[in-house]
Amino acid sequence: MACPTHILVTGATGFIGAHVVDTLLSRGFRVRGTTRSKAKGEAMLAARPRATQASRLDCVVIDDFLGPELDLSSALKGGIDAIVHVASPFTYDTQNNEAELILPAINGVKAVLSAAAEAQTVKRVVITSSFAAVLDVERARKASQYFTYTADDWNSLTYDAAADPKTSAVVAYRGSKKFAELAAWEFVNNFECRGGGLSFDLVTLCPPMTFGPVVHPVVGGPLGLNDSNSQLWKVAIASQQGNELPVARVPFWVDVRDLAQAHVEALLRPEAGGKRYLVASQERFTYEMAAEIIEHEFPNFVRPEGAPVVERQVVDESHGIDGETAARELGISYRAFRETVVDLMRQVGAM
């Protein structure tokens, strides 16, 4: 596979996407980002004047990126030869799981791959999936012995269960990530079965909770943080006010900067083609661990004397996650949880 030179990043003004953009720029690539907000696109360009002025960064606005009629052909003009597809619906405030989470995620993936197939210039597509597509809650609950999640695992949700109006948005989101990623692999496999000549191969990355400093436009200060980082902010406020801490759904996480590096390496390494990776630190976390780091490093958030003692949070060690394969094959390393929490809190404190 020839090394790409001009990369399209969808969701470029989001938490993960903006870090992918910066990592690509730091390594000399030309980047085009997509955004659903003209204002956020302009802010992204303004924050990177050297790359913008050198014509190494531009941005296109896609108003309805996840709609069924999405046409990305215009975004691929000008010699785009690789795509990092980060954009995906994420909300826990839904009225219709299928219409607001599942179908938009599937539509976005299909639109990206269809446009890449039609363009014939794209050599690789990297898709940001999620550990949510891997996590099997029932398996974790019923396991009688330790096991490790690998890239061969998928969550056991059926489409009907994920789309059911009675299903919580949290569970429906897991379904959206599973079925969108499956749609991507099915698209590629169907071409191969028909003897088609796709110009590109596919890599998917499945990160768990993703924390770290932000480089994308944030509106409203700490309250405008993405969901995962906002949890760390809630931890800080809960400590400061002497309240109960949130409880993590899983003990697995990754620093956004390490994840961005993984995206770029997945884009560039020929041997990564056709593979699925779990990108996750081998260090586990709880929000109590985060609170202890924050209280130690930031005196303003020390738990007040006389506040109720919080219930100890035990690190879940009943099962593991294989983040080592991604580290080895993509040549990345993982930051420590302390560094991630401190770097974010320093930034948030200045907002």
MOGIVEN-V756070 format. One record per residue. RES is the residue in one small letter. PHI is phi in whole degrees, -180 to 180 (999 if undefined). Layout:
res=RES phi=PHI
res=RES phi=PHI
This chain:
res=m phi=999
res=a phi=-68
res=c phi=-66
res=p phi=-69
res=t phi=-126
res=h phi=-131
res=i phi=-115
res=l phi=-93
res=v phi=-117
res=t phi=-83
res=g phi=66
res=a phi=-68
res=t phi=-99
res=g phi=-92
res=f phi=-58
res=i phi=-77
res=g phi=-58
res=a phi=-65
res=h phi=-68
res=v phi=-63
res=v phi=-57
res=d phi=-66
res=t phi=-66
res=l phi=-64
res=l phi=-62
res=s phi=-66
res=r phi=-105
res=g phi=90
res=f phi=-86
res=r phi=-87
res=v phi=-133
res=r phi=-119
res=g phi=-107
res=t phi=-109
res=t phi=-149
res=r phi=-92
res=s phi=-123
res=k phi=-60
res=a phi=-63
res=k phi=-68
res=g phi=-63
res=e phi=-65
res=a phi=-66
res=m phi=-62
res=l phi=-66
res=a phi=-64
res=a phi=-78
res=r phi=-131
res=p phi=-62
res=r phi=-64
res=a phi=-67
res=t phi=-67
res=q phi=-67
res=a phi=-87
res=s phi=59
res=r phi=-102
res=l phi=-145
res=d phi=-140
res=c phi=-144
res=v phi=-122
res=v phi=-96
res=i phi=-116
res=d phi=-60
res=d phi=-122
res=f phi=-64
res=l phi=-108
res=g phi=-81
res=p phi=-69
res=e phi=-100
res=l phi=-61
res=d phi=-125
res=l phi=-100
res=s phi=-59
res=s phi=-67
res=a phi=-72
res=l phi=-97
res=k phi=-72
res=g phi=92
res=g phi=88
res=i phi=-62
res=d phi=-121
res=a phi=-161
res=i phi=-133
res=v phi=-114
res=h phi=-98
res=v phi=-103
res=a phi=-58
res=s phi=-164
res=p phi=-68
res=f phi=-147
res=t phi=-160
res=y phi=-107
res=d phi=-112
res=t phi=-120
res=q phi=-104
res=n phi=-143
res=n phi=-57
res=e phi=-67
res=a phi=-73
res=e phi=-100
res=l phi=-121
res=i phi=-74
res=l phi=-63
res=p phi=-59
res=a phi=-65
res=i phi=-66
res=n phi=-59
res=g phi=-62
res=v phi=-63
res=k phi=-63
res=a phi=-65
res=v phi=-63
res=l phi=-70
res=s phi=-64
res=a phi=-65
res=a phi=-65
res=a phi=-65
res=e phi=-72
res=a phi=-68
res=q phi=66
res=t phi=-105
res=v phi=-80
res=k phi=-101
res=r phi=-153
res=v phi=-122
res=v phi=-110
res=i phi=-114
res=t phi=-82
res=s phi=-93
res=s phi=-166
res=f phi=-60
res=a phi=-60
res=a phi=-79
res=v phi=-105
res=l phi=-59
res=d phi=-111
res=v phi=-62
res=e phi=-64
res=r phi=-62
res=a phi=-63
res=r phi=-70
res=k phi=-96
res=a phi=-61
res=s phi=-94
res=q phi=-146
res=y phi=-60
res=f phi=-142
res=t phi=-123
res=y phi=-69
res=t phi=-127
res=a phi=-68
res=d phi=-85
res=d phi=-91
res=w phi=-134
res=n phi=-68
res=s phi=-93
res=l phi=-62
res=t phi=-88
res=y phi=-61
res=d phi=-62
res=a phi=-67
res=a phi=-66
res=a phi=-85
res=d phi=-57
res=p phi=-57
res=k phi=-81
res=t phi=-77
res=s phi=-67
res=a phi=-64
res=v phi=-61
res=v phi=-71
res=a phi=-62
res=y phi=-62
res=r phi=-59
res=g phi=-65
res=s phi=-61
res=k phi=-71
res=k phi=-63
res=f phi=-75
res=a phi=-70
res=e phi=-68
res=l phi=-60
res=a phi=-62
res=a phi=-66
res=w phi=-65
res=e phi=-66
res=f phi=-59
res=v phi=-66
res=n phi=-65
res=n phi=-64
res=f phi=-62
res=e phi=-66
res=c phi=-66
res=r phi=-86
res=g phi=75
res=g phi=-71
res=g phi=-111
res=l phi=-63
res=s phi=-81
res=f phi=-127
res=d phi=-115
res=l phi=-126
res=v phi=-132
res=t phi=-121
res=l phi=-119
res=c phi=-123
res=p phi=-82
res=p phi=-84
res=m phi=-54
res=t phi=-119
res=f phi=-121
res=g phi=136
res=p phi=-64
res=v phi=-106
res=v phi=-129
res=h phi=-103
res=p phi=-64
res=v phi=-118
res=v phi=-104
res=g phi=95
res=g phi=67
res=p phi=-56
res=l phi=-69
res=g phi=-95
res=l phi=-67
res=n phi=-63
res=d phi=-58
res=s phi=-67
res=n phi=-67
res=s phi=-64
res=q phi=-64
res=l phi=-66
res=w phi=-65
res=k phi=-63
res=v phi=-62
res=a phi=-62
res=i phi=-67
res=a phi=-62
res=s phi=-64
res=q phi=-61
res=q phi=-97
res=g phi=75
res=n phi=-99
res=e phi=-65
res=l phi=-94
res=p phi=-65
res=v phi=-116
res=a phi=-72
res=r phi=-73
res=v phi=-136
res=p phi=-92
res=f phi=-103
res=w phi=-159
res=v phi=-153
res=d phi=-77
res=v phi=-60
res=r phi=-70
res=d phi=-71
res=l phi=-66
res=a phi=-62
res=q phi=-61
res=a phi=-63
res=h phi=-59
res=v phi=-68
res=e phi=-66
res=a phi=-64
res=l phi=-74
res=l phi=-98
res=r phi=-86
res=p phi=-55
res=e phi=-71
res=a phi=-80
res=g phi=-55
res=g phi=80
res=k phi=-113
res=r phi=-120
res=y phi=-127
res=l phi=-92
res=v phi=-110
res=a phi=-156
res=s phi=-64
res=q phi=-84
res=e phi=-86
res=r phi=-88
res=f phi=-141
res=t phi=-134
res=y phi=-73
res=e phi=-67
res=m phi=-60
res=a phi=-62
res=a phi=-61
res=e phi=-65
res=i phi=-64
res=i phi=-64
res=e phi=-65
res=h phi=-71
res=e phi=-93
res=f phi=-131
res=p phi=-56
res=n phi=-66
res=f phi=-113
res=v phi=-70
res=r phi=-63
res=p phi=-67
res=e phi=-63
res=g phi=86
res=a phi=-69
res=p phi=-56
res=v phi=-73
res=v phi=-79
res=e phi=-67
res=r phi=-63
res=q phi=-100
res=v phi=-88
res=v phi=-67
res=d phi=-75
res=e phi=-118
res=s phi=-77
res=h phi=-155
res=g phi=-126
res=i phi=-140
res=d phi=-88
res=g phi=-92
res=e phi=-73
res=t phi=-62
res=a phi=-63
res=a phi=-60
res=r phi=-71
res=e phi=-79
res=l phi=-101
res=g phi=68
res=i phi=-114
res=s phi=-130
res=y phi=-109
res=r phi=-69
res=a phi=-79
res=f phi=-59
res=r phi=-58
res=e phi=-61
res=t phi=-63
res=v phi=-64
res=v phi=-64
res=d phi=-63
res=l phi=-67
res=m phi=-65
res=r phi=-61
res=q phi=-71
res=v phi=-64
res=g phi=-62
res=a phi=-95
res=m phi=-75
